[in-house]
Amino acid sequence: MHPDLSEAKLSSLPLAIRRHAKTVLSPSTSPESVSCSLRRLVVQCIQARDKGYTARSLLPVVYAVLGDPNSLPNPETTPEPHYRTRVCCVGHAFALFTCCTQIYTSPALIELTPRIWAWIQFMDIHEYVPVDSGMFFWECVPLTCLLYFLHDHEGRQWLHTDAEVVHFIGKTWNRLVTVCENDQAAMDNDHCREVLQSITSFLSAHDSPDYSNAFVDGAGGKYEFARLLIRTINLFLRIIKVTDQKESDFSLLLSLDSTLSFICYDRFVSRAALDRAGIVQTLIHAISYLARPNAPVTTPFQSSIALCADILSTSLSKANSVSWGKAVNAGLLSAVFQCGGKYGTDPYTGKSLSRILADLTTSTFSYCFLPVFMSELPSVTMMLPSTGFMKSRFGKDWRGIVSLAQERTELRKDFDSNLLGIRSCDNFECGVINVPKASLRRCGTCQHTFYCSPECQKISWRKFNHRYMCKCIQKDSNIIPDARTTRFRFTLILNTYRKHKLPILLQKLEYIHRTGTTDYCVLMEYVAGYCTPKIAPIEEWEESLASHEYGQRTATGTREMHVVCLAPGEAEFPLLLRSNKPEVLEGLVGIAGRMPKDADVGKLKDDLPEVWREVEELAGIDVVEAYS
């Protein structure tokens, strides 16, 4: 037995306290007298000049009252009065823990913990203490001790032998959050707050598969676990608001950090479950409060803001265009403005905000995103001056996003009125492009592809892998993006290509003149929403082009391959550009054959003005083009 648990420790206590302690330890004392003496010990301990020392000296009493974990009372065989008195005695023993500030560092806790855990299990199994009663702290106090012990190496070794502990902590966490959500008194209770903070600290420190799986099971499954994380964040924010500008802010923010860190770094948290449970709106709310104009600029606030921004950017970067359209609102944009204006200089926060703005930029390619964004723009523009956002390094990025959104909204209107009912035959070798959809025949099986004739459908079936795609679409129609969204994106990319018609023709001419071949592809890499097309050799992009069913890589009169990347770091995807006139490429090949070998295409306008005019005429040819 550890010396701290020996009855010899009682000799240093005042006589009045020592007398009640000996009454508790005496085998001849009745249960009712033990309960009465324990209650007086708790009062005397609270009133003592050195409360921590007194409580630690009373650990032998606590140890004795908790008793052997293998000999707890049986509710079915123990008389009701004796049973209830015994549980009340244990409750008073637990209360002594609240007085001992040194107990978490005492080695005696190693011997006390199994007894604490046995009674925690007992109360949980027999549901003796209702979760909504004032006696809930009986579980909170010992559970806090248990959690501190589990941070210790000895505690971790013990934890490995009993997975029920972690399962119970997860279940208690759920119960505690529920109580605090529905009862303001519980939320204000220091014991409840302390155990909630201890649980979140324990959660972030134990992230092995065994621990995480037990937590998830205890919380009620993956979705309930995700909901519990979000509910905990909201609860901490509620408590921080109540205790605003008080000393407890620091420890509460650290606990908020622990919860956010677990979400940010733990690979066992289901991202899909978090999104379904509403993580984006919770983070928006958190950022809006923590980055409010009158909020203090301190390290804990900055750390929480950085984590919120990181999780938010991760969630949004993985969202599809439809989800982005639902997520974008005045609250999200306001949170970005407040965060950027106040914490934009922080490297970690700034990196996350840059990702969010980059995703906003990429989302301007989305048919669904644009109308939502434009509807929110007037209201969020009014709040910009008060945030300082436009004076930060992100102001330029925001102006670029607004400009792109306005430009592409106009293109969307043109798409709706002129191009929505236009389709091309899905046989890549066919010259029927951009014709009324009504003049084409839809594949009767997958309902996704269109053909101008049965012959084209047969060619696509045999040669361009529609046989395989048709079966896949039948099994899961979600593998194919919304046709309207895809075609609108293609329209925007094609618009970019056409804007650079003359420069790209000059690059093609230079490549053909230098190599004598048309083995090139057009590279469309977007940076901050803008792109300058470039010519690149096919062999450099063969890996990206391989995923397209059209097997011919070399550019011909009416077809050429493009490689598109909508944002830095995103995966490239191949597109086949089809046109109705071969004269443009044939003209370039003819010009390249007539040019001197040492001709510099970059100086073509000055050195060979007649050739320059021919290229300009080719750029002016009205060509019908479409992506497939």
C-alpha positions as CSV (number, residue, x, y, z in Angstrom):
1,M,0.0,0.0,0.0
2,H,1.2,3.5,-0.8
3,P,2.2,5.6,2.3
4,D,-0.4,8.2,1.3
5,L,-3.1,5.6,1.9
6,S,-1.8,4.5,5.3
7,E,-3.9,5.4,8.4
8,A,-0.7,6.9,9.8
9,K,-1.3,10.0,7.6
10,L,-4.2,10.8,9.9
11,S,-2.0,11.7,12.8
12,S,-1.0,15.0,11.3
13,L,-4.6,16.2,11.1
14,P,-6.4,18.4,13.7
15,L,-8.1,16.5,16.5
16,A,-11.7,17.2,15.3
17,I,-11.0,16.0,11.8
18,R,-9.0,13.0,13.1
19,R,-11.9,12.0,15.4
20,H,-14.4,11.9,12.5
21,A,-11.9,10.0,10.3
22,K,-11.4,7.3,13.0
23,T,-15.2,7.0,13.3
24,V,-15.4,6.3,9.6
25,L,-12.6,3.7,9.8
26,S,-13.9,1.9,12.8
27,P,-15.5,-1.5,12.0
28,S,-18.1,-1.1,14.7
29,T,-19.5,2.2,13.4
30,S,-23.0,2.0,11.9
31,P,-23.4,2.9,8.2
32,E,-25.6,5.9,9.1
33,S,-22.9,7.2,11.5
34,V,-20.2,6.6,8.8
35,S,-22.3,8.7,6.3
36,C,-22.8,11.5,8.9
37,S,-19.0,11.6,9.7
38,L,-18.0,11.6,6.1
39,R,-20.4,14.6,5.4
40,R,-18.8,16.5,8.3
41,L,-15.3,15.6,7.0
42,V,-16.2,17.2,3.6
43,V,-17.4,20.4,5.3
44,Q,-14.3,20.5,7.6
45,C,-12.0,19.9,4.6
46,I,-13.6,22.7,2.7
47,Q,-13.2,25.1,5.7
48,A,-9.6,24.1,6.4
49,R,-6.8,26.6,6.0
50,D,-4.8,24.2,3.8
51,K,-7.6,22.4,2.0
52,G,-5.4,20.4,-0.4
53,Y,-3.1,19.1,2.4
54,T,-6.1,18.1,4.5
55,A,-7.8,16.3,1.7
56,R,-4.6,14.4,0.8
57,S,-4.2,13.4,4.4
58,L,-7.7,12.0,4.3
59,L,-7.0,9.7,1.3
60,P,-6.8,6.7,3.7
61,V,-10.5,7.4,4.5
62,V,-11.4,7.6,0.8
63,Y,-9.5,4.4,0.1
64,A,-11.3,2.5,2.9
65,V,-14.8,3.8,2.0
66,L,-14.4,2.8,-1.6
67,G,-13.4,-0.7,-0.4
68,D,-12.4,-3.7,-2.4
69,P,-13.6,-3.3,-6.1
70,N,-14.5,-7.0,-6.1
71,S,-17.0,-6.8,-3.1
72,L,-19.4,-4.0,-4.1
73,P,-23.0,-4.3,-2.7
74,N,-25.5,-6.3,-4.6
75,P,-28.8,-4.4,-5.0
76,E,-30.8,-7.6,-5.2
77,T,-29.5,-9.1,-1.9
78,T,-28.5,-5.9,0.1
79,P,-31.3,-4.3,2.2
80,E,-32.4,-1.1,0.6
81,P,-31.5,1.3,3.5
82,H,-28.0,-0.2,3.8
83,Y,-27.5,-0.2,0.1
84,R,-28.5,3.5,-0.2
85,T,-26.4,4.5,2.8
86,R,-23.3,2.8,1.3
87,V,-23.8,4.6,-2.0
88,C,-24.2,7.9,-0.2
89,C,-20.9,7.2,1.7
90,V,-19.1,6.7,-1.6
91,G,-20.6,9.9,-2.9
92,H,-19.1,11.8,0.2
93,A,-15.8,10.0,-0.4
94,F,-15.8,11.2,-4.0
95,A,-16.6,14.7,-2.8
96,L,-13.3,14.8,-0.9
97,F,-11.5,14.6,-4.3
98,T,-12.7,18.1,-5.1
99,C,-10.7,19.4,-2.2
100,C,-7.4,17.8,-3.0
101,T,-5.5,19.8,-5.7
102,Q,-2.5,17.5,-5.4
103,I,-4.3,14.2,-5.9
104,Y,-3.7,14.1,-9.7
105,T,0.1,14.0,-9.1
106,S,0.0,11.5,-6.3
107,P,1.3,8.0,-7.0
108,A,-1.5,6.8,-4.6
109,L,-3.9,7.4,-7.5
110,I,-2.5,4.2,-9.1
111,E,-4.0,2.2,-6.3
112,L,-7.1,4.3,-6.0
113,T,-8.1,4.2,-9.6
114,P,-9.4,0.6,-9.8
115,R,-11.7,1.3,-6.9
116,I,-12.9,4.6,-8.5
117,W,-13.5,2.8,-11.8
118,A,-15.4,0.0,-10.0
119,W,-17.8,2.4,-8.4
120,I,-18.2,4.4,-11.7
121,Q,-19.2,1.2,-13.4
122,F,-21.5,0.2,-10.5
123,M,-23.4,3.5,-10.7
124,D,-23.7,3.3,-14.5
125,I,-24.8,-0.3,-14.6
126,H,-27.4,0.1,-11.9
127,E,-28.4,3.6,-12.9
128,Y,-28.4,4.7,-9.3
129,V,-27.6,8.3,-10.0
130,P,-29.9,10.0,-12.6
131,V,-28.0,12.0,-15.2
132,D,-30.2,15.1,-14.6
133,S,-29.8,15.1,-10.8
134,G,-27.6,17.3,-8.7
135,M,-25.7,14.1,-7.8
136,F,-24.3,13.9,-11.3
137,F,-21.1,15.4,-10.0
138,W,-20.5,12.2,-8.1
139,E,-19.6,10.7,-11.5
140,C,-17.9,13.9,-12.8
141,V,-15.4,14.2,-9.9
142,P,-14.0,10.6,-9.9
143,L,-14.1,10.5,-13.7
144,T,-11.9,13.6,-13.8
145,C,-9.4,11.8,-11.5
146,L,-9.6,8.7,-13.7
147,L,-8.9,10.8,-16.9
148,Y,-5.9,12.4,-15.3
149,F,-4.6,9.0,-14.2
150,L,-5.0,7.7,-17.8
151,H,-2.7,10.4,-19.1
152,D,0.1,8.8,-16.9
153,H,2.2,6.0,-18.3
154,E,0.9,3.6,-15.6
155,G,-2.6,4.5,-16.5
156,R,-2.1,3.9,-20.2
157,Q,-0.8,0.4,-19.4
158,W,-3.9,-0.3,-17.3
159,L,-6.2,1.2,-19.9
160,H,-4.9,-1.3,-22.5
161,T,-6.2,-4.1,-20.3
162,D,-9.8,-2.8,-20.2
163,A,-11.4,-1.3,-23.3
164,E,-14.6,-0.7,-21.3
165,V,-13.1,2.4,-19.7
166,V,-12.8,4.2,-23.0
167,H,-16.2,3.0,-24.1
168,F,-17.6,4.4,-20.9
169,I,-15.8,7.7,-21.3
170,G,-17.4,8.1,-24.7
171,K,-20.8,7.3,-23.3
172,T,-20.4,9.7,-20.4
173,W,-19.2,12.4,-22.7
174,N,-22.4,12.1,-24.7
175,R,-24.5,12.1,-21.5
176,L,-22.7,15.1,-20.1
177,V,-23.1,17.2,-23.3
178,T,-26.8,16.4,-23.3
179,V,-27.2,17.4,-19.7
180,C,-25.3,20.7,-20.2
181,E,-27.2,21.5,-23.4
182,N,-30.6,21.2,-21.6
183,D,-29.6,22.5,-18.1
184,Q,-28.0,25.9,-17.6
185,A,-27.1,24.9,-14.0
186,A,-25.2,21.9,-15.2
187,M,-23.4,24.0,-17.8
188,D,-22.4,26.4,-15.0
189,N,-21.2,23.6,-12.7
190,D,-17.5,23.6,-12.3
191,H,-17.4,19.8,-12.0
192,C,-19.2,19.3,-15.2
193,R,-17.0,21.7,-17.0
194,E,-13.8,20.1,-15.6
195,V,-14.8,16.6,-16.7
196,L,-15.8,17.9,-20.1
197,Q,-12.4,19.6,-20.5
198,S,-10.7,16.5,-19.3
199,I,-12.5,14.3,-21.8
200,T,-11.5,16.5,-24.7
201,S,-7.9,16.6,-23.5
202,F,-7.9,12.8,-23.2
203,L,-9.5,12.5,-26.6
204,S,-6.8,14.5,-28.4
205,A,-4.0,12.6,-26.5
206,H,-5.2,9.1,-27.3
207,D,-5.7,8.7,-31.0
208,S,-4.8,5.0,-31.6
209,P,-7.3,2.8,-33.5
210,D,-8.2,1.0,-30.3
211,Y,-9.0,4.2,-28.4
212,S,-10.8,5.9,-31.3
213,N,-13.0,2.8,-32.1
214,A,-14.0,2.6,-28.4
215,F,-14.8,6.3,-28.3
216,V,-16.9,5.9,-31.4
217,D,-18.8,2.9,-30.0
218,G,-19.4,4.6,-26.7
219,A,-20.7,7.8,-28.4
220,G,-23.2,5.7,-30.4
221,G,-21.6,5.2,-33.8
222,K,-19.7,7.2,-36.4
223,Y,-22.5,9.7,-37.1
224,E,-23.3,10.3,-33.4
225,F,-19.6,10.6,-32.7
226,A,-19.3,13.3,-35.4
227,R,-22.4,15.0,-34.0
228,L,-21.0,14.8,-30.5
229,L,-17.8,16.6,-31.6
230,I,-19.8,19.4,-33.2
231,R,-22.1,19.6,-30.1
232,T,-19.1,19.9,-27.9
233,I,-17.7,22.8,-29.9
234,N,-21.0,24.6,-29.7
235,L,-21.2,23.9,-26.0
236,F,-17.7,25.3,-25.4
237,L,-18.6,28.4,-27.5
238,R,-21.8,28.9,-25.3
239,I,-19.7,28.6,-22.1
240,I,-17.0,31.0,-23.5
241,K,-19.7,33.6,-24.3
242,V,-21.1,33.3,-20.7
243,T,-17.6,33.6,-19.2
244,D,-16.4,36.2,-21.7
245,Q,-13.3,38.2,-20.5
246,K,-12.9,35.9,-17.4
247,E,-9.9,33.9,-16.4
248,S,-11.7,30.6,-17.3
249,D,-11.6,31.7,-21.0
250,F,-8.0,30.3,-21.3
251,S,-8.7,26.8,-20.1
252,L,-12.0,26.6,-22.1
253,L,-10.2,27.8,-25.3
254,L,-7.5,25.1,-24.7
255,S,-10.3,22.5,-24.5
256,L,-11.9,23.9,-27.6
257,D,-8.5,23.6,-29.2
258,S,-8.3,20.0,-28.2
259,T,-11.6,19.2,-29.8
260,L,-10.7,21.0,-33.0
261,S,-7.3,19.4,-33.1
262,F,-8.9,15.9,-32.9
263,I,-11.1,16.8,-35.9
264,C,-8.2,18.3,-37.8
265,Y,-5.6,15.6,-37.4
266,D,-7.3,12.4,-36.4
267,R,-7.8,10.1,-39.3
268,F,-10.5,8.1,-37.6
269,V,-13.1,10.9,-37.7
270,S,-15.5,10.4,-40.6
271,R,-15.4,13.5,-42.8
272,A,-18.7,12.6,-44.5
273,A,-20.3,12.2,-41.1
274,L,-18.9,15.6,-40.0
275,D,-20.3,17.3,-43.1
276,R,-23.7,15.6,-42.6
277,A,-23.7,16.7,-39.0
278,G,-23.2,20.4,-40.0
279,I,-19.5,21.0,-39.4
280,V,-19.3,23.9,-41.9
281,Q,-22.0,25.9,-40.2
282,T,-20.5,25.2,-36.7
283,L,-17.1,26.5,-37.9
284,I,-18.7,29.6,-39.4
285,H,-20.3,30.3,-36.1
286,A,-17.1,29.7,-34.2
287,I,-15.0,32.0,-36.5
288,S,-17.7,34.7,-36.4
289,Y,-17.6,34.8,-32.6
290,L,-13.9,34.3,-32.0
291,A,-12.9,36.8,-34.7
292,R,-15.5,39.4,-33.8
293,P,-14.2,43.0,-33.7
294,N,-14.0,43.3,-29.9
295,A,-12.5,39.9,-29.3
296,P,-9.1,39.9,-27.7
297,V,-6.2,39.1,-30.0
298,T,-4.5,36.4,-27.8
299,T,-2.6,33.2,-28.6
300,P,-5.5,30.9,-27.5
301,F,-8.0,32.8,-29.7
302,Q,-5.5,32.8,-32.6
303,S,-4.9,29.0,-32.2
304,S,-8.6,28.3,-32.2
305,I,-9.2,30.5,-35.3
306,A,-6.4,28.8,-37.1
307,L,-7.8,25.3,-36.5
308,C,-11.3,26.4,-37.4
309,A,-10.0,27.9,-40.7
310,D,-8.0,24.7,-41.4
311,I,-10.9,22.4,-40.9
312,L,-13.3,24.7,-42.8
313,S,-10.9,24.9,-45.8
314,T,-10.5,21.1,-45.8
315,S,-14.3,20.5,-45.6
316,L,-14.9,22.9,-48.4
317,S,-12.1,21.7,-50.6
318,K,-13.6,18.2,-50.7
319,A,-17.1,19.5,-51.4
320,N,-18.6,19.2,-54.9
321,S,-20.1,22.1,-56.7
322,V,-23.6,21.4,-55.4
323,S,-22.4,21.3,-51.8
324,W,-20.4,24.5,-52.3
325,G,-23.6,26.2,-53.6
326,K,-25.4,25.2,-50.4
327,A,-22.5,26.2,-48.2
328,V,-21.9,29.6,-49.6
329,N,-23.9,32.3,-47.7
330,A,-23.4,35.6,-46.0
331,G,-22.3,33.8,-42.8
332,L,-19.5,32.0,-44.5
333,L,-18.2,35.0,-46.4
334,S,-18.6,37.2,-43.3
335,A,-16.5,34.7,-41.3
336,V,-13.8,34.7,-44.0
337,F,-13.7,38.5,-43.9
338,Q,-13.5,38.7,-40.1
339,C,-10.9,36.0,-40.0
340,G,-8.8,37.6,-42.8
341,G,-9.0,41.1,-41.4
342,K,-8.0,40.2,-37.9
343,Y,-5.8,37.1,-38.2
344,G,-4.7,37.2,-41.8
345,T,-1.1,37.9,-40.9
346,D,-0.8,34.6,-39.0
347,P,0.9,32.1,-41.4
348,Y,-1.2,29.1,-40.4
349,T,-4.6,31.0,-40.6
350,G,-3.5,32.8,-43.8
351,K,-2.7,29.5,-45.5
352,S,-6.2,28.1,-44.7
353,L,-7.9,31.3,-45.9
354,S,-5.9,31.2,-49.1
355,R,-7.2,27.7,-49.7
356,I,-10.8,28.8,-49.0
357,L,-10.4,31.7,-51.5
358,A,-8.8,29.4,-54.0
359,D,-11.8,27.1,-53.7
360,L,-14.1,30.1,-54.1
361,T,-12.2,30.9,-57.3
362,T,-12.5,27.4,-58.7
363,S,-16.2,27.3,-57.8
364,T,-16.9,30.1,-60.2
365,F,-16.7,27.3,-62.8
366,S,-19.8,25.9,-61.2
367,Y,-23.3,26.4,-62.7
368,C,-24.9,26.0,-59.3
369,F,-22.5,28.2,-57.3
370,L,-22.7,31.4,-59.4
371,P,-26.4,32.4,-58.7
372,V,-26.0,31.7,-54.9
373,F,-22.8,33.7,-54.7
374,M,-24.2,36.7,-56.7
375,S,-27.3,36.8,-54.5
376,E,-25.2,37.1,-51.4
377,L,-22.7,39.6,-52.8
378,P,-24.6,42.8,-52.1
379,S,-25.1,42.0,-48.4
380,V,-21.5,40.9,-47.8
381,T,-20.1,43.9,-49.7
382,M,-21.7,46.2,-47.1
383,M,-19.8,44.5,-44.3
384,L,-16.4,44.6,-45.9
385,P,-15.3,48.1,-44.7
386,S,-15.8,47.1,-41.0
387,T,-13.6,44.0,-41.2
388,G,-10.3,45.4,-42.5
389,F,-10.3,42.5,-45.0
390,M,-9.8,44.6,-48.1
391,K,-6.7,46.1,-46.6
392,S,-5.2,42.7,-45.9
393,R,-3.2,40.6,-48.4
394,F,-6.5,38.8,-49.4
395,G,-8.2,42.0,-50.7
396,K,-6.7,41.5,-54.2
397,D,-7.9,37.8,-54.3
398,W,-11.4,38.8,-53.3
399,R,-11.6,41.4,-56.1
400,G,-10.5,38.8,-58.6
401,I,-13.2,36.3,-57.3
402,V,-15.9,39.0,-57.7
403,S,-14.7,39.9,-61.2
404,L,-14.6,36.3,-62.3
405,A,-18.1,35.6,-60.8
406,Q,-19.6,38.6,-62.6
407,E,-18.0,37.7,-65.9
408,R,-19.0,34.1,-65.7
409,T,-22.6,35.0,-64.6
410,E,-23.0,36.8,-67.9
411,L,-21.7,33.7,-69.7
412,R,-24.2,31.6,-67.7
413,K,-27.0,33.7,-69.0
414,D,-25.8,33.2,-72.6
415,F,-25.4,29.5,-71.9
416,D,-29.0,29.2,-70.6
417,S,-30.5,31.1,-73.5
418,N,-28.4,29.8,-76.4
419,L,-26.4,26.7,-75.5
420,L,-28.5,24.7,-73.0
421,G,-30.4,22.9,-75.7
422,I,-27.3,22.3,-77.9
423,R,-25.4,19.0,-77.9
424,S,-22.9,17.1,-80.0
425,C,-22.8,13.6,-81.2
426,D,-20.9,11.5,-78.7
427,N,-19.1,9.6,-81.4
428,F,-15.7,11.4,-81.2
429,E,-15.1,10.8,-84.9
430,C,-18.3,12.4,-86.0
431,G,-18.5,16.0,-87.4
432,V,-22.0,16.7,-86.0
433,I,-21.3,19.2,-83.2
434,N,-23.4,21.9,-81.5
435,V,-26.8,21.0,-83.0
436,P,-30.2,21.1,-81.3
437,K,-30.5,18.2,-78.8
438,A,-33.9,17.3,-80.3
439,S,-32.2,16.3,-83.6
440,L,-30.0,13.7,-81.8
441,R,-31.0,10.3,-80.3
442,R,-30.3,9.5,-76.7
443,C,-28.9,6.2,-75.6
444,G,-31.9,4.2,-74.4
445,T,-30.0,2.3,-71.7
446,C,-27.9,4.9,-69.8
447,Q,-29.9,8.0,-70.9
448,H,-26.6,10.0,-70.9
449,T,-25.1,10.0,-74.3
450,F,-26.5,11.3,-77.6
451,Y,-25.9,10.2,-81.2
452,C,-26.8,11.5,-84.6
453,S,-27.4,8.0,-86.1
454,P,-27.4,4.3,-85.1
455,E,-24.0,3.9,-86.9
456,C,-22.4,6.5,-84.6
457,Q,-23.8,4.7,-81.6
458,K,-22.3,1.4,-82.8
459,I,-18.9,3.0,-83.3
460,S,-19.0,4.6,-79.9
461,W,-20.0,1.2,-78.4
462,R,-17.2,-0.7,-80.0
463,K,-14.4,1.8,-80.3
464,F,-14.8,4.4,-77.6
465,N,-15.7,2.2,-74.6
466,H,-19.4,3.2,-74.3
467,R,-20.1,-0.5,-73.7
468,Y,-18.3,-0.3,-70.4
469,M,-19.5,3.2,-69.4
470,C,-23.1,2.3,-70.2
471,K,-23.0,-0.6,-67.7
472,C,-21.4,1.5,-65.0
473,I,-23.9,4.3,-65.3
474,Q,-26.7,1.7,-65.0
475,K,-25.3,0.5,-61.7
476,D,-24.6,4.0,-60.3
477,S,-25.8,7.1,-62.1
478,N,-23.9,9.3,-59.7
479,I,-20.5,8.4,-61.3
480,I,-21.4,10.9,-64.1
481,P,-21.6,14.5,-63.1
482,D,-24.6,16.6,-63.8
483,A,-24.6,17.2,-67.6
484,R,-25.6,20.8,-67.3
485,T,-22.8,21.5,-64.8
486,T,-20.3,19.7,-66.9
487,R,-21.2,21.4,-70.2
488,F,-21.2,24.8,-68.5
489,R,-17.7,24.2,-67.3
490,F,-16.7,23.1,-70.8
491,T,-18.2,26.3,-72.1
492,L,-16.1,28.5,-69.8
493,I,-12.9,26.6,-70.7
494,L,-13.7,27.0,-74.4
495,N,-14.3,30.7,-73.9
496,T,-10.8,31.0,-72.3
497,Y,-9.3,29.2,-75.3
498,R,-11.1,31.4,-77.8
499,K,-9.9,34.5,-76.1
500,H,-6.3,33.5,-76.8
501,K,-7.0,32.4,-80.4
502,L,-4.2,34.3,-82.1
503,P,-1.5,33.7,-79.5
504,I,-2.3,30.0,-79.4
505,L,-2.2,29.8,-83.3
506,L,1.2,31.4,-83.2
507,Q,2.4,28.8,-80.6
508,K,1.0,26.0,-82.8
509,L,2.8,27.5,-85.8
510,E,6.1,27.6,-83.9
511,Y,5.7,24.0,-82.8
512,I,4.9,22.7,-86.3
513,H,7.7,24.8,-87.8
514,R,10.2,23.5,-85.3
515,T,9.2,19.8,-85.2
516,G,7.5,19.3,-88.5
517,T,4.7,17.4,-86.7
518,T,1.3,18.1,-85.0
519,D,2.2,15.9,-82.0
520,Y,1.1,18.5,-79.6
521,C,-1.7,19.1,-77.0
522,V,-3.0,22.3,-75.6
523,L,-2.3,22.8,-71.9
524,M,-4.9,24.9,-70.0
525,E,-3.6,25.5,-66.5
526,Y,-5.7,28.0,-64.4
527,V,-4.1,30.1,-61.7
528,A,-6.3,32.3,-59.6
529,G,-9.2,31.6,-62.1
530,Y,-7.3,32.8,-65.2
531,C,-5.4,30.8,-67.8
532,T,-3.0,31.4,-70.7
533,P,-3.2,28.3,-73.0
534,K,0.2,26.8,-73.9
535,I,1.3,24.2,-76.5
536,A,3.1,21.2,-75.1
537,P,4.5,17.9,-76.6
538,I,2.1,15.0,-76.3
539,E,4.7,12.7,-74.7
540,E,4.9,15.1,-71.7
541,W,1.2,14.7,-70.9
542,E,0.6,11.1,-72.1
543,E,-0.3,9.9,-68.6
544,S,-3.1,12.5,-68.3
545,L,-4.3,12.0,-71.8
546,A,-4.5,8.2,-71.3
547,S,-7.8,8.5,-69.4
548,H,-9.7,9.8,-72.5
549,E,-11.4,7.2,-74.7
550,Y,-10.3,9.0,-77.9
551,G,-7.1,7.1,-78.9
552,Q,-5.7,9.5,-81.5
553,R,-3.3,11.9,-79.7
554,T,-1.9,13.8,-82.7
555,A,-3.8,16.9,-83.7
556,T,-5.8,16.6,-86.9
557,G,-7.8,19.1,-89.0
558,T,-10.9,18.8,-86.8
559,R,-9.7,17.3,-83.5
560,E,-7.0,18.1,-80.9
561,M,-6.4,17.0,-77.3
562,H,-6.4,19.5,-74.4
563,V,-5.2,19.0,-70.8
564,V,-7.1,21.1,-68.3
565,C,-6.2,21.9,-64.6
566,L,-8.7,24.2,-62.9
567,A,-6.4,25.2,-60.0
568,P,-2.8,24.6,-58.8
569,G,-2.6,21.3,-57.1
570,E,-5.7,19.8,-58.6
571,A,-5.7,16.8,-60.9
572,E,-5.5,17.4,-64.6
573,F,-8.2,16.0,-66.9
574,P,-8.2,15.5,-70.7
575,L,-10.7,17.0,-73.2
576,L,-11.1,16.5,-76.9
577,L,-11.7,19.7,-78.8
578,R,-13.8,19.1,-82.0
579,S,-14.3,21.6,-84.7
580,N,-16.2,21.7,-88.1
581,K,-13.4,23.2,-90.2
582,P,-10.0,21.7,-90.9
583,E,-8.8,24.8,-92.8
584,V,-7.2,26.3,-89.7
585,L,-4.8,23.5,-88.9
586,E,-4.2,22.8,-92.6
587,G,-3.4,26.5,-93.1
588,L,-0.9,26.4,-90.3
589,V,0.9,23.4,-91.7
590,G,1.1,25.1,-95.1
591,I,2.5,28.3,-93.6
592,A,5.1,26.4,-91.6
593,G,6.2,24.5,-94.7
594,R,6.8,27.8,-96.6
595,M,8.6,29.6,-93.8
596,P,12.4,29.8,-93.8
597,K,14.0,27.3,-91.4
598,D,15.6,30.1,-89.4
599,A,12.4,32.2,-89.1
600,D,11.5,33.4,-85.6
601,V,7.8,33.2,-85.0
602,G,8.1,35.7,-82.2
603,K,9.2,38.3,-84.7
604,L,6.8,37.2,-87.4
605,K,4.9,40.5,-87.5
606,D,8.1,42.5,-88.3
607,D,10.1,40.0,-90.3
608,L,7.4,38.3,-92.4
609,P,4.3,40.6,-92.4
610,E,2.6,38.7,-95.1
611,V,2.8,35.5,-93.1
612,W,1.5,37.4,-90.1
613,R,-1.6,38.5,-92.0
614,E,-2.2,34.9,-93.1
615,V,-2.2,33.8,-89.4
616,E,-4.6,36.6,-88.5
617,E,-6.9,35.5,-91.3
618,L,-6.9,31.9,-89.9
619,A,-7.7,33.3,-86.4
620,G,-10.7,35.1,-87.9
621,I,-12.3,32.1,-89.4
622,D,-15.7,31.4,-87.8
623,V,-15.3,27.9,-86.4
624,V,-17.8,25.8,-84.5
625,E,-16.0,24.1,-81.6
626,A,-17.1,21.9,-78.7
627,Y,-15.4,19.8,-76.0
628,S,-16.1,16.1,-75.6
